[in-house]
Amino acid sequence: MKVKVLSRNPDDYVRETKYDLQRVPRNYDPTLHPFEVPREYTRAMNATKLERVLAKPFLASLDGHRDAVNCMAKHSTSLSTLLSGSCDGEVKLWNLTTHKCVRTIQAHEGFVRGMVVRFCGTSFFSVGDDKTIKQWSMEAPGYGVEEEPINTILGKTVFTGLDHHRKDGTFATCGQHVDIWDEQRSTPIRSFSWGVESFSSVRFNPVETEILASCASDRSIVLYDMRESTPLKKVIMTMRSNTLSWNPMEAFYFTCANEDYNLYTYDMRYLEKPVTVHMDHVSAVLDVDYAPTGREFVSASFDKSIRIFPRNTRHSREVYHTKRMQHVVCVKWSADNKYVLSGSDEMNIRLWKANAAEKLGVLSHRERLAANYNQKLKEKFQHHPKVKRIARHRHLPKHIYTESKEHTVMREARRRKERNVRKHSKPGAVPVLSEREKHVVAVVK
């Protein structure tokens, strides 16, 4: 004879100490919880509202420069070290944990045009308007010892950009040509040019380390392979690109910052049209830098704001601005994926959170569980109209708000004109071009 008995394990519901939380047995059968979805929707709404209330992205301002900040460089091995160069030729090293300047070098006469830290982190390079490339030690000199560069290379023309190879002792500069240098030599080991007057920036691919790309003054983006003697190919756009950044996780993708207020993400294998056009800025985009995860990037613009874009969406998820911040010239995303740094015209470097509502510091186990639960709720209900409206809303400065409205009207007027021209033309005479195809003039190989 079978006897059915109720059996309960005391470990499931008895507390070990009186300070433990009460363990509540739960049956997860959805038929027993008919109001679960409305309850979760309310929680998602509250989590989204709280996120907007707690969104305080600005952390600190690094003061000390006496002229506009023109370029910045991340340390390759230290998270707490930042280098910045200004328009008066001064280079400063900052400790980001204390927000203090630890060292100042009068590096160049005129603008500091570019800086990069060597892959091992022992030294860094700088280029300026005085036609020199200088290598500096990361260690400060002893007391009373004058600051001198380790090495100085005098060039024939002004250098406008600089980047270092990720593994070898070679680096690239750009000016009238794109030059590849060996650290042990005072002349370039290779020079690339393609009938272009000047180049504004050059970047090594962090994954395929022999590949590099540059932005030229003839509105083109040129790709090179260090193992070849000539450039690979170039894409000519309708307006000039100021700089570009490679995706650190996907070797083929890079994003360029353009004068036409947009950013363009390209696949270097198919340059006929960009993968994504990122549109939200209302003035020229001056700098761009990828997050170390490769999923997002941050852009700096002449419209006095910085924006964070997911790499595969057209619109930004976040916009940062302050009343005092002027034209943002350079921007960097920290190597721990938590912070964004921006340098602007009014001599300040600002430190921001990458996620505006993220709580900094050590989280307890319960806080971490609550944060993860709220994040999942927001993702689950992100397309509901009310949740979407609250999550998307951002306060914008008046000049950005009015200009973005103007641009919307202008874009609609252009579309209407195109439709009318096509309607009154011979069939096929005015082709329909998508937003991605409009901005590429030609691809030259």
C-alpha positions as CSV (number, residue, x, y, z in Angstrom):
1,M,0.0,0.0,0.0
2,K,1.3,3.5,-1.0
3,V,1.2,6.2,1.6
4,K,1.6,9.8,0.3
5,V,3.2,12.1,2.8
6,L,4.2,15.8,2.7
7,S,7.9,16.2,3.1
8,R,9.7,19.5,3.6
9,N,13.3,20.1,3.8
10,P,14.1,22.6,6.7
11,D,17.1,23.9,4.7
12,D,14.7,25.5,2.2
13,Y,12.9,27.8,4.6
14,V,14.8,27.9,8.0
15,R,17.2,30.8,8.4
16,E,20.7,29.9,9.6
17,T,20.9,33.1,11.7
18,K,18.4,35.7,12.8
19,Y,20.1,38.2,10.5
20,D,19.4,36.2,7.3
21,L,16.5,37.1,5.0
22,Q,13.4,35.0,5.3
23,R,13.3,32.4,2.6
24,V,9.9,32.5,0.8
25,P,8.9,29.4,-1.2
26,R,7.6,30.3,-4.6
27,N,5.7,28.4,-7.3
28,Y,6.7,29.8,-10.7
29,D,3.7,28.4,-12.5
30,P,2.4,31.3,-14.7
31,T,-1.3,30.2,-14.2
32,L,-1.0,30.9,-10.5
33,H,0.3,34.5,-11.2
34,P,-2.2,36.1,-13.6
35,F,-1.1,39.7,-12.8
36,E,2.7,39.1,-13.2
37,V,3.0,41.1,-16.5
38,P,1.1,44.3,-15.3
39,R,3.2,44.2,-12.1
40,E,6.5,43.9,-14.1
41,Y,5.3,46.7,-16.4
42,T,4.9,49.0,-13.4
43,R,8.3,48.0,-12.1
44,A,9.9,48.7,-15.6
45,M,8.2,52.1,-15.6
46,N,9.6,52.9,-12.2
47,A,13.0,51.6,-13.1
48,T,13.1,53.8,-16.2
49,K,11.9,56.9,-14.3
50,L,14.5,56.3,-11.6
51,E,17.2,55.9,-14.2
52,R,16.4,59.3,-15.6
53,V,16.2,60.9,-12.1
54,L,19.6,59.4,-11.1
55,A,21.3,60.2,-14.4
56,K,24.2,62.5,-13.3
57,P,27.0,61.8,-15.7
58,F,29.4,64.6,-15.0
59,L,32.1,63.6,-12.5
60,A,35.1,66.0,-12.5
61,S,36.8,68.8,-14.4
62,L,40.6,68.8,-14.9
63,D,41.8,72.4,-14.9
64,G,45.3,73.5,-15.6
65,H,45.8,74.2,-19.3
66,R,46.3,77.8,-20.3
67,D,45.0,77.3,-23.9
68,A,42.5,75.1,-25.7
69,V,43.0,71.3,-25.3
70,N,43.8,70.0,-28.8
71,C,44.5,66.3,-28.3
72,M,44.5,63.5,-25.7
73,A,46.1,60.1,-25.3
74,K,45.2,57.1,-23.1
75,H,48.0,55.2,-21.3
76,S,48.4,51.7,-22.8
77,T,49.0,50.0,-19.4
78,S,47.7,52.3,-16.7
79,L,44.0,53.1,-16.3
80,S,44.6,56.2,-14.1
81,T,46.9,58.0,-16.4
82,L,45.9,60.5,-19.1
83,L,48.0,62.7,-21.4
84,S,46.7,65.9,-22.9
85,G,48.2,68.4,-25.3
86,S,47.1,72.0,-25.8
87,C,47.4,74.8,-28.4
88,D,50.3,76.5,-26.6
89,G,52.6,73.4,-27.0
90,E,52.1,72.2,-23.4
91,V,51.7,68.5,-22.6
92,K,50.2,67.5,-19.2
93,L,50.1,64.1,-17.5
94,W,47.0,63.6,-15.2
95,N,46.2,61.2,-12.4
96,L,42.5,60.5,-12.9
97,T,42.0,59.0,-9.5
98,T,43.1,62.3,-7.7
99,H,42.1,64.6,-10.6
100,K,45.5,66.2,-10.3
101,C,48.1,67.2,-12.9
102,V,51.3,65.3,-12.0
103,R,53.6,66.6,-14.7
104,T,53.8,69.5,-17.2
105,I,56.1,69.5,-20.3
106,Q,56.7,72.4,-22.7
107,A,56.9,70.0,-25.6
108,H,56.4,72.1,-28.8
109,E,56.2,75.6,-30.2
110,G,52.7,76.1,-31.4
111,F,49.9,73.5,-31.3
112,V,50.4,70.0,-30.1
113,R,48.8,68.1,-33.0
114,G,49.0,64.5,-31.8
115,M,50.1,62.2,-29.0
116,V,50.3,58.5,-28.6
117,V,51.7,56.2,-25.8
118,R,54.0,53.4,-26.8
119,F,52.4,49.9,-26.5
120,C,54.7,49.0,-23.5
121,G,53.7,52.2,-21.6
122,T,57.3,53.3,-20.9
123,S,57.3,56.4,-23.2
124,F,55.1,58.5,-25.4
125,F,55.4,60.4,-28.7
126,S,54.1,63.9,-29.6
127,V,54.0,65.9,-32.8
128,G,53.5,69.7,-33.2
129,D,53.5,72.7,-35.4
130,D,57.3,73.0,-35.1
131,K,57.8,70.1,-37.5
132,T,59.2,67.8,-34.9
133,I,58.4,64.3,-33.5
134,K,59.5,64.0,-29.9
135,Q,59.7,60.9,-27.7
136,W,59.4,61.5,-24.0
137,S,59.9,59.2,-21.0
138,M,56.9,58.3,-18.9
139,E,59.0,58.7,-15.8
140,A,59.5,62.3,-14.5
141,P,63.1,63.5,-14.3
142,G,64.9,63.8,-11.0
143,Y,64.7,66.9,-8.8
144,G,66.5,69.8,-10.5
145,V,67.0,67.9,-13.8
146,E,65.8,69.7,-16.9
147,E,63.0,68.0,-18.9
148,E,64.5,66.7,-22.1
149,P,63.0,64.3,-24.8
150,I,64.6,60.9,-25.3
151,N,64.6,61.4,-29.0
152,T,63.8,64.3,-31.4
153,I,63.2,63.9,-35.2
154,L,63.0,67.0,-37.3
155,G,60.6,66.7,-40.3
156,K,60.3,68.7,-43.5
157,T,56.7,69.6,-43.0
158,V,54.1,70.0,-40.2
159,F,52.8,66.8,-38.8
160,T,49.0,66.7,-38.2
161,G,48.5,63.2,-36.7
162,L,50.3,60.3,-35.1
163,D,49.6,56.7,-34.1
164,H,51.8,53.8,-32.8
165,H,51.8,50.2,-33.9
166,R,50.2,47.8,-31.3
167,K,53.1,45.3,-31.2
168,D,56.2,46.7,-32.9
169,G,58.5,49.7,-32.5
170,T,57.0,51.5,-35.5
171,F,54.7,54.4,-35.7
172,A,52.9,56.4,-38.4
173,T,52.6,60.2,-38.9
174,C,50.6,62.2,-41.3
175,G,51.0,65.6,-42.8
176,Q,51.6,66.1,-46.5
177,H,52.3,62.3,-46.7
178,V,51.5,59.3,-44.5
179,D,55.0,58.2,-43.2
180,I,55.9,55.0,-41.5
181,W,58.8,55.4,-39.0
182,D,61.1,53.0,-37.2
183,E,61.9,54.2,-33.6
184,Q,65.6,53.6,-34.3
185,R,65.8,55.8,-37.5
186,S,65.5,59.5,-38.1
187,T,64.0,59.1,-41.6
188,P,60.7,57.3,-42.6
189,I,61.1,53.7,-43.8
190,R,58.1,54.2,-46.1
191,S,56.0,57.1,-47.4
192,F,52.5,56.9,-48.9
193,S,50.8,59.6,-51.0
194,W,48.0,59.5,-53.5
195,G,47.9,62.9,-55.1
196,V,46.5,64.5,-51.9
197,E,47.6,67.8,-50.4
198,S,47.4,66.9,-46.8
199,F,46.1,64.3,-44.3
200,S,44.4,65.2,-41.0
201,S,44.6,61.9,-39.1
202,V,46.1,58.4,-39.3
203,R,45.1,55.3,-37.3
204,F,46.5,51.7,-37.0
205,N,44.0,48.8,-36.9
206,P,44.2,47.3,-33.4
207,V,43.3,43.8,-34.6
208,E,44.9,43.5,-38.1
209,T,48.0,45.5,-36.9
210,E,49.5,45.9,-40.4
211,I,46.5,47.8,-41.7
212,L,46.1,51.6,-41.2
213,A,43.7,54.3,-42.5
214,S,43.9,58.0,-42.9
215,C,41.6,60.9,-43.6
216,A,42.7,63.2,-46.4
217,S,41.9,66.8,-47.4
218,D,40.3,65.8,-50.7
219,R,37.3,64.3,-48.8
220,S,38.7,60.8,-49.0
221,I,39.5,58.0,-46.5
222,V,42.6,56.0,-47.6
223,L,43.5,52.4,-46.5
224,Y,47.1,51.2,-46.4
225,D,48.9,47.9,-45.8
226,M,52.4,48.3,-44.3
227,R,53.5,45.2,-46.3
228,E,52.6,46.9,-49.6
229,S,54.4,49.7,-51.3
230,T,51.3,51.5,-52.4
231,P,47.9,52.4,-50.8
232,L,45.2,49.8,-51.0
233,K,42.1,51.8,-51.9
234,K,40.2,54.9,-50.9
235,V,36.6,56.1,-50.6
236,I,35.8,59.7,-51.6
237,M,32.8,61.2,-49.8
238,T,30.8,64.4,-50.4
239,M,32.4,66.2,-47.5
240,R,35.7,65.9,-45.6
241,S,36.2,63.5,-42.7
242,N,38.1,64.9,-39.7
243,T,39.2,61.7,-38.0
244,L,38.4,58.0,-37.7
245,S,38.5,55.2,-35.1
246,W,38.8,51.4,-35.7
247,N,36.5,49.0,-33.9
248,P,38.8,47.2,-31.4
249,M,36.7,43.9,-31.5
250,E,35.8,43.7,-35.2
251,A,38.8,44.0,-37.5
252,F,37.0,45.2,-40.6
253,Y,34.9,48.1,-39.2
254,F,35.8,51.7,-38.6
255,T,33.8,54.9,-37.9
256,C,34.7,58.3,-39.4
257,A,33.7,61.7,-38.1
258,N,32.5,63.9,-40.9
259,E,32.1,67.7,-41.6
260,D,28.5,67.1,-42.7
261,Y,27.4,66.6,-39.0
262,N,27.2,62.7,-39.4
263,L,29.4,59.8,-38.5
264,Y,29.8,56.8,-40.9
265,T,30.6,53.2,-40.0
266,Y,32.3,51.4,-42.9
267,D,33.3,47.8,-43.5
268,M,36.7,48.1,-45.2
269,R,35.9,45.2,-47.5
270,Y,32.8,47.0,-49.0
271,L,33.4,50.7,-49.2
272,E,30.7,51.4,-51.8
273,K,28.3,52.5,-49.0
274,P,28.6,52.7,-45.2
275,V,27.1,50.1,-43.0
276,T,25.4,52.8,-40.8
277,V,25.0,56.5,-40.9
278,H,24.9,58.0,-37.4
279,M,22.9,61.3,-37.4
280,D,22.2,63.5,-34.4
281,H,24.9,66.2,-34.2
282,V,24.0,69.7,-35.5
283,S,27.5,70.8,-36.4
284,A,30.8,69.3,-37.6
285,V,32.0,66.1,-35.8
286,L,35.6,66.6,-34.7
287,D,36.6,63.4,-33.0
288,V,35.4,59.8,-32.3
289,D,36.6,57.0,-30.1
290,Y,35.4,53.4,-29.6
291,A,34.6,51.7,-26.3
292,P,36.9,48.7,-25.6
293,T,33.9,46.4,-26.0
294,G,33.5,47.6,-29.6
295,R,29.7,47.9,-29.1
296,E,29.6,51.7,-28.7
297,F,31.5,54.8,-29.6
298,V,31.6,58.4,-28.4
299,S,31.8,61.5,-30.6
300,A,32.8,65.1,-30.0
301,S,31.3,67.9,-32.0
302,F,31.6,71.6,-32.8
303,D,28.0,72.0,-31.4
304,K,29.4,71.9,-27.8
305,S,28.2,68.4,-27.0
306,I,29.4,64.8,-26.9
307,R,27.2,61.9,-27.9
308,I,27.3,58.1,-27.3
309,F,26.1,55.9,-30.2
310,P,25.6,52.1,-30.3
311,R,27.6,51.1,-33.3
312,N,24.7,49.7,-35.3
313,T,22.0,52.3,-34.7
314,R,21.4,55.7,-36.4
315,H,20.7,57.8,-33.3
316,S,22.6,58.4,-30.1
317,R,21.6,56.8,-26.8
318,E,23.1,59.7,-24.7
319,V,24.1,63.3,-25.1
320,Y,26.3,65.2,-22.6
321,H,26.6,69.0,-22.4
322,T,27.3,71.7,-19.8
323,K,26.7,75.4,-19.9
324,R,30.4,76.3,-19.9
325,M,31.6,73.6,-22.3
326,Q,32.6,75.1,-25.7
327,H,33.5,73.3,-28.9
328,V,34.6,69.8,-28.0
329,V,37.8,69.0,-29.9
330,C,38.9,65.6,-28.6
331,V,37.3,62.7,-26.8
332,K,38.4,59.4,-25.3
333,W,36.7,56.3,-23.9
334,S,38.6,54.8,-20.9
335,A,40.0,51.3,-21.2
336,D,37.8,49.9,-18.3
337,N,34.6,50.9,-20.3
338,K,33.3,53.1,-17.4
339,Y,34.3,56.6,-18.3
340,V,34.4,59.1,-21.1
341,L,36.9,62.0,-21.3
342,S,36.4,65.2,-23.4
343,G,38.7,68.1,-24.1
344,S,37.3,71.4,-25.2
345,D,38.1,74.9,-26.3
346,E,37.8,76.5,-22.9
347,M,40.9,74.8,-21.6
348,N,39.1,72.0,-19.6
349,I,39.1,68.3,-19.7
350,R,35.9,66.7,-18.3
351,L,35.4,63.3,-16.9
352,W,31.9,61.7,-17.5
353,K,30.3,58.3,-16.7
354,A,29.8,56.1,-19.8
355,N,26.4,55.1,-18.3
356,A,24.8,58.2,-16.8
357,A,22.8,56.5,-14.1
358,E,25.4,53.9,-13.1
359,K,26.3,53.7,-9.4
360,L,30.0,53.9,-8.9
361,G,31.9,52.1,-6.2
362,V,31.5,48.6,-4.7
363,L,27.9,47.3,-5.0
364,S,26.5,44.8,-2.4
365,H,25.1,41.5,-3.6
366,R,21.5,42.8,-3.3
367,E,22.3,46.1,-5.2
368,R,23.8,44.1,-8.0
369,L,20.8,41.8,-8.2
370,A,18.4,44.7,-8.2
371,A,20.3,46.5,-10.9
372,N,20.4,43.4,-13.1
373,Y,16.7,42.8,-12.6
374,N,15.8,46.4,-13.4
375,Q,18.0,46.3,-16.5
376,K,16.2,43.1,-17.7
377,L,12.8,44.7,-17.1
378,K,13.8,47.8,-19.1
379,E,14.9,45.6,-22.0
380,K,11.7,43.6,-21.8
381,F,9.4,46.6,-22.0
382,Q,11.7,48.9,-24.0
383,H,9.3,49.1,-27.0
384,H,6.2,50.1,-24.9
385,P,5.3,53.7,-25.9
386,K,5.4,55.2,-22.4
387,V,8.6,53.4,-21.3
388,K,10.2,54.3,-24.7
389,R,9.3,58.0,-24.4
390,I,10.8,58.4,-20.9
391,A,13.9,56.4,-21.8
392,R,14.6,58.5,-24.9
393,H,13.9,62.0,-23.6
394,R,16.9,64.2,-23.1
395,H,17.1,67.9,-22.2
396,L,19.0,69.7,-24.9
397,P,20.5,73.2,-25.0
398,K,18.4,75.7,-26.9
399,H,20.7,76.1,-29.8
400,I,21.0,72.3,-30.4
401,Y,17.2,71.9,-30.0
402,T,16.3,74.6,-32.6
403,E,19.0,73.6,-35.1
404,S,17.9,69.9,-35.0
405,K,14.3,71.1,-35.7
406,E,15.7,73.1,-38.7
407,H,17.6,70.2,-40.0
408,T,14.5,68.0,-39.8
409,V,12.6,70.5,-41.9
410,M,15.5,70.9,-44.4
411,R,15.8,67.1,-44.8
412,E,12.0,66.8,-45.4
413,A,12.2,69.6,-48.0
414,R,15.0,67.9,-49.9
415,R,13.1,64.6,-49.9
416,R,10.0,66.4,-51.2
417,K,12.0,68.1,-54.0
418,E,13.5,64.8,-55.0
419,R,10.1,63.2,-55.2
420,N,8.7,66.0,-57.3
421,V,11.7,66.0,-59.7
422,R,11.4,62.2,-60.1
423,K,7.6,62.5,-60.7
424,H,8.2,65.0,-63.6
425,S,11.2,63.2,-65.1
426,K,11.6,60.3,-67.5
427,P,11.2,57.0,-65.7
428,G,14.6,55.9,-64.4
429,A,16.3,59.3,-65.1
430,V,16.4,60.2,-61.3
431,P,17.4,57.1,-59.4
432,V,16.2,56.5,-55.8
433,L,19.3,56.7,-53.5
434,S,19.2,55.5,-49.9
435,E,20.6,57.6,-47.1
436,R,23.7,55.4,-47.0
437,E,24.4,55.7,-50.8
438,K,24.0,59.5,-51.0
439,H,27.3,60.4,-49.3
440,V,29.8,58.3,-51.2
441,V,31.1,59.8,-54.5
442,A,33.5,57.0,-55.6
443,V,35.7,54.2,-54.5
444,V,39.2,54.2,-56.1
445,K,41.4,51.1,-56.0
